[in-house]
């Protein structure tokens, strides 16, 4: 015939669409295939109002013009959507979706009563299931809340313990001399305040204070440097701690230490002081660490720890003079 022909085949699973859309058989649900211009391609009636007419011609009197133009644009652009209108007092809804690979639209008309009936049917059937789901959800929420509460308490406990540990660590740092590792002047002040209360209330029978002064530190710092001076202080501190191991040792100044003795430390004080002074005198000959000490014990006239400290401090200076006469290094040497 001398002419070219082109064939186009589109496969549409109509049965699947029918199964999805045929809610019932009472003539309240319809579907049809339409072109982009709204022409009925399937020959099926889209309800008594639209029938087999051009879709847009059929509804132009019951749909506002702006909405109608918007739906025309949807058909041309291949966009899905819906149209709701009243025809003869009956609410109708048209839903349309594009058919892939064509410019056609599958249009379904569903009367509003169908939608309401289906919703009511679904609601009645699922009411019991919904109640069970609600109960299950509440149980799960309560279980989850219980688990969260337990976890929260555990975390809170861990956090509180960590804060306590940090507080203890900071308190230890605040009360510890960084060079020697013994208690510092701040710690001595705290101990002094606590002991003053006990002295005032006559709660202490055995209490003594030893004041210590490291001889020759300035000369070592000036001649050998501060690193050597720091070592000298640490060596002196080690000696004091070794002998007065039953007392509380404090570094209260650059080359000054104090020892508070109670109970066992108080009972052995005189023997330990004798041994300590003997060792110091040996160090004068061997150029070792020399520490002058003085001590005093709590008396009935004492009202605070400082009273004991002052007497011990005076004795320490007397001992310092004795050590100088024996040949020890002093600040003035």
C-alpha positions as CSV (number, residue, x, y, z in Angstrom):
1,X,0.0,0.0,0.0
2,X,3.1,2.2,0.2
3,X,2.3,3.5,3.7
4,X,4.2,3.0,7.0
5,X,2.3,2.0,10.0
6,X,3.4,2.1,13.7
7,X,1.8,-0.1,16.3
8,X,1.7,0.7,20.0
9,X,0.7,-1.8,22.6
10,X,0.1,-0.9,26.3
11,X,-0.5,-3.7,28.8
12,X,-2.9,-2.8,31.6
13,X,-3.7,-5.3,34.4
14,X,-7.4,-4.3,34.6
15,X,-8.2,-7.2,36.9
16,X,-5.8,-5.9,39.5
17,X,-7.3,-2.4,39.3
18,X,-10.8,-3.9,39.6
19,X,-9.8,-5.9,42.7
20,X,-8.3,-2.7,44.3
21,X,-11.3,-0.5,43.5
22,X,-14.4,-2.6,43.5
23,X,-15.6,-2.1,47.0
24,X,-19.0,-3.5,46.4
25,X,-21.5,-4.3,43.6
26,X,-24.2,-1.9,44.4
27,X,-23.4,0.6,41.6
28,X,-21.7,3.2,43.7
29,X,-18.1,2.8,42.4
30,X,-17.0,3.2,38.7
31,X,-13.8,3.5,36.8
32,X,-12.8,4.4,33.2
33,X,-9.8,5.2,31.0
34,X,-9.5,8.7,29.8
35,X,-7.2,10.7,27.4
36,X,-5.3,13.8,28.4
37,X,-8.2,15.9,26.9
38,X,-10.8,14.1,29.1
39,X,-12.2,11.8,26.4
40,X,-13.5,8.4,27.6
41,X,-11.3,5.7,26.0
42,X,-12.7,2.6,27.7
43,X,-16.3,3.1,26.9
44,X,-17.3,2.4,30.6
45,X,-19.7,4.7,32.3
46,X,-18.3,6.8,35.1
47,X,-21.5,6.9,37.0
48,X,-24.9,8.2,35.9
49,X,-23.8,11.8,36.0
50,X,-20.6,11.7,34.0
51,X,-21.6,8.6,32.0
52,X,-19.4,8.3,28.9
53,X,-19.1,12.0,28.2
54,X,-15.9,14.0,28.0
55,X,-15.0,14.3,31.7
56,X,-14.4,18.0,31.8
57,X,-17.6,18.8,29.8
58,X,-19.6,16.7,32.2
59,X,-18.4,18.4,35.4
60,X,-17.8,22.0,34.2
61,X,-21.1,23.0,35.7
62,X,-20.5,21.6,39.1
63,X,-16.8,22.4,39.6
64,X,-15.5,26.0,39.9
65,X,-13.7,27.1,36.8
66,X,-10.3,27.6,38.5
67,X,-10.4,24.1,39.9
68,X,-11.5,22.7,36.5
69,X,-8.6,24.4,34.8
70,X,-6.2,23.0,37.4
71,X,-7.6,19.5,36.8
72,X,-7.2,19.9,33.0
73,X,-3.5,20.8,33.6
74,X,-3.1,17.7,35.8
75,X,-4.3,15.5,32.9
76,X,-2.0,17.2,30.4
77,X,1.1,17.0,32.8
78,X,0.4,13.4,34.0
79,X,-0.2,14.4,37.6
80,X,-2.4,12.4,39.9
81,X,-5.2,14.1,41.9
82,X,-8.9,14.1,42.8
83,X,-12.0,16.1,42.1
84,X,-15.0,16.3,44.6
85,X,-18.4,17.7,43.5
86,X,-22.1,17.5,44.2
87,X,-24.3,16.1,41.5
88,X,-28.1,15.9,42.1
89,X,-27.5,16.2,45.8
90,X,-25.0,13.3,45.9
91,X,-21.4,13.8,46.9
92,X,-19.0,12.3,44.3
93,X,-15.3,12.0,44.3
94,X,-13.2,11.4,41.2
95,X,-9.6,10.1,41.7
96,X,-7.3,10.0,38.7
97,X,-3.8,8.6,38.2
98,X,-1.6,8.5,35.1
99,X,-1.1,5.2,33.2
100,X,2.7,4.7,32.9
101,X,4.0,5.0,29.4
102,X,0.9,6.8,28.0
103,X,-0.8,10.1,28.3
104,X,-4.0,8.3,29.6
105,X,-5.6,8.6,33.0
106,X,-7.3,5.9,35.0
107,X,-10.3,7.7,36.7
108,X,-12.3,6.2,39.5
109,X,-15.6,7.6,40.8
110,X,-16.4,6.8,44.4
111,X,-19.5,8.1,46.1
112,X,-18.9,9.5,49.5
113,X,-21.3,7.0,51.1
114,X,-19.0,4.2,50.0
115,X,-16.0,5.9,51.8
116,X,-18.1,6.4,55.0
117,X,-19.3,2.8,54.9
118,X,-15.8,1.4,54.4
119,X,-14.4,3.6,57.2
120,X,-17.2,2.5,59.5
121,X,-16.7,-1.2,58.6
122,X,-12.9,-0.9,59.1
123,X,-13.4,0.9,62.4
124,X,-15.8,-1.7,63.8
125,X,-13.5,-4.6,62.7
126,X,-10.4,-3.0,64.0
127,X,-11.8,-1.7,67.3
128,X,-10.9,-4.7,69.3
129,X,-7.6,-5.0,67.6
130,X,-7.0,-1.3,68.4
131,X,-7.8,-1.8,72.0
132,X,-5.3,-4.7,72.2
133,X,-2.7,-2.6,70.5
134,X,-3.4,0.3,72.9
135,X,-3.0,-2.1,75.9
136,X,0.2,-3.5,74.4
137,X,1.5,0.0,73.8
138,X,0.8,1.1,77.3
139,X,2.5,-2.0,78.7
140,X,5.5,-1.4,76.5
141,X,5.6,2.3,77.5
142,X,5.5,1.4,81.2
143,X,8.2,-1.2,80.7
144,X,10.4,1.2,78.8
145,X,9.8,3.9,81.4
146,X,10.8,1.5,84.2
147,X,14.0,0.6,82.3
148,X,14.7,4.3,81.8
149,X,14.1,5.0,85.5
150,X,16.5,2.2,86.5
151,X,19.1,3.4,84.0
152,X,18.6,7.0,85.2
153,X,19.1,5.9,88.8
154,X,22.2,4.0,87.9
155,X,23.7,6.9,85.9
156,X,22.8,9.3,88.7
157,X,24.5,7.1,91.2
158,X,27.6,6.8,89.1
159,X,27.6,10.5,88.5
160,X,27.2,11.2,92.2
161,X,30.0,8.8,93.0
162,X,32.2,10.4,90.3
163,X,31.5,13.8,91.8
164,X,32.4,12.6,95.3
165,X,35.6,11.1,94.0
166,X,36.4,14.3,92.2
167,X,35.6,16.3,95.3
168,X,37.9,14.0,97.3
169,X,40.6,14.4,94.7
170,X,40.3,18.2,94.7
171,X,40.3,18.3,98.5
172,X,43.4,16.1,98.6
173,X,45.1,18.3,96.0
174,X,44.1,21.4,98.0
175,X,45.6,20.0,101.2
176,X,48.8,18.4,99.8
177,X,52.2,20.0,99.3
178,X,53.1,19.6,95.6
179,X,56.9,19.2,96.3
180,X,57.0,16.8,99.2
181,X,53.5,15.1,99.1
182,X,52.8,15.7,102.8
183,X,50.0,18.0,104.1
184,X,50.4,21.7,103.4
185,X,49.7,24.9,105.4
186,X,46.1,24.9,104.3
187,X,45.7,21.4,105.8
188,X,47.5,22.5,109.0
189,X,45.0,25.4,109.4
190,X,42.1,23.0,109.0
191,X,43.6,20.7,111.6
192,X,44.4,23.6,113.9
193,X,40.7,24.8,113.8
194,X,39.4,21.3,114.6
195,X,41.8,20.8,117.4
196,X,41.0,24.3,118.9
197,X,37.4,23.2,119.3
198,X,38.5,20.0,121.1
199,X,40.9,21.9,123.3
200,X,38.3,24.3,124.3
201,X,35.9,21.5,125.2
202,X,38.6,19.6,127.1
203,X,38.3,16.5,124.9
204,X,42.1,16.0,124.4
205,X,44.6,14.5,126.9
206,X,47.5,13.8,124.7
207,X,48.6,16.4,122.2
208,X,52.1,17.7,121.2
209,X,53.4,19.9,118.5
210,X,56.9,19.6,116.9
211,X,58.3,22.5,114.9
212,X,61.0,21.7,112.4
213,X,63.4,24.0,110.4
214,X,65.7,22.8,107.7
215,X,69.2,24.3,108.1
216,X,71.3,25.6,105.2
217,X,68.6,25.7,102.5
218,X,69.4,29.3,101.4
219,X,73.1,28.4,100.9
220,X,72.2,25.4,98.8
221,X,69.8,27.4,96.7
222,X,72.4,30.2,96.2
223,X,75.3,27.9,95.4
224,X,73.8,24.8,93.8
225,X,70.5,26.1,92.5
226,X,66.9,25.6,93.3
227,X,66.7,22.0,91.9
228,X,69.3,21.0,94.5
229,X,67.4,23.0,97.1
230,X,64.1,21.2,96.3
231,X,65.9,17.8,96.7
232,X,67.3,19.0,100.0
233,X,63.7,19.8,101.2
234,X,62.4,16.5,100.1
235,X,65.3,14.6,101.8
236,X,64.5,16.6,105.0
237,X,60.8,15.8,104.7
238,X,61.6,12.1,104.2
239,X,63.7,12.1,107.4
240,X,60.9,13.8,109.4
241,X,58.3,11.4,108.1
242,X,60.5,8.4,108.8
243,X,61.0,9.2,112.5
244,X,57.6,10.7,113.3
245,X,55.6,8.1,111.4
246,X,52.9,8.1,114.0
247,X,52.2,11.8,113.6
248,X,50.7,14.1,111.0
249,X,53.5,15.9,109.1
250,X,52.8,19.4,107.5
251,X,55.0,21.6,105.4
252,X,54.0,25.1,106.7
253,X,56.7,27.2,105.0
254,X,59.6,27.0,102.5
255,X,61.9,25.2,104.9
256,X,59.6,24.8,107.9
257,X,57.6,21.7,108.9
258,X,55.2,21.0,111.8
259,X,54.2,17.6,113.3
260,X,51.1,17.1,115.4
261,X,51.3,14.1,117.7
262,X,48.5,12.3,119.5
263,X,48.0,8.9,121.1
264,X,50.8,6.5,120.1
265,X,52.9,9.3,118.5
266,X,52.6,11.3,121.8
267,X,53.5,8.2,123.9
268,X,56.8,7.6,121.9
269,X,57.6,11.2,121.4
270,X,60.6,11.6,123.7
271,X,62.4,8.4,122.5
272,X,61.9,9.5,118.8
273,X,63.1,13.0,119.4
274,X,66.3,11.7,121.1
275,X,66.9,9.4,118.1
276,X,66.1,12.2,115.6
277,X,68.5,14.7,117.2
278,X,71.3,12.0,117.4
279,X,70.9,11.4,113.7
280,X,71.0,15.1,112.9
281,X,74.2,15.5,114.8
282,X,75.7,12.7,112.8
283,X,74.6,14.5,109.6
284,X,76.7,17.6,110.6
285,X,79.8,15.5,110.3
286,X,78.7,13.7,107.0
287,X,77.3,16.9,105.4
288,X,73.8,15.3,105.4
289,X,70.4,16.9,106.0
290,X,70.3,18.9,109.3
291,X,66.9,19.7,110.8
292,X,66.4,21.7,114.0
293,X,63.4,20.7,116.0
294,X,61.6,22.0,119.1
295,X,58.5,20.5,120.8
296,X,55.9,21.3,123.4
297,X,52.8,19.5,124.9
298,X,49.3,20.6,125.7
299,X,49.2,22.2,129.2
300,X,46.2,23.1,131.4
301,X,46.7,26.8,130.6
302,X,46.6,26.4,126.8
303,X,43.4,27.6,125.0
304,X,44.4,26.9,121.5
305,X,47.0,24.9,119.4
306,X,49.0,28.1,118.7
307,X,49.9,28.3,122.4
308,X,51.7,24.9,122.1
309,X,53.2,25.9,118.7
310,X,54.8,29.1,120.1
311,X,56.6,27.2,122.8
312,X,57.8,24.6,120.4
313,X,59.0,27.3,118.0
314,X,61.1,28.9,120.7
315,X,62.7,25.6,121.5
316,X,63.4,25.0,117.9
317,X,65.4,28.3,117.7
318,X,67.4,27.3,120.7
319,X,68.2,24.0,119.1
320,X,69.2,25.9,115.9
321,X,71.8,27.9,117.8
322,X,73.2,24.7,119.3
323,X,73.5,23.1,115.8
324,X,75.3,26.2,114.5
325,X,77.8,25.9,117.3
326,X,78.3,22.3,116.2
327,X,79.2,23.5,112.7
328,X,76.0,23.2,110.8
329,X,75.3,25.5,107.8
330,X,72.8,28.3,108.5
331,X,71.4,31.2,106.6
332,X,74.1,33.4,108.2
333,X,77.0,31.1,107.5
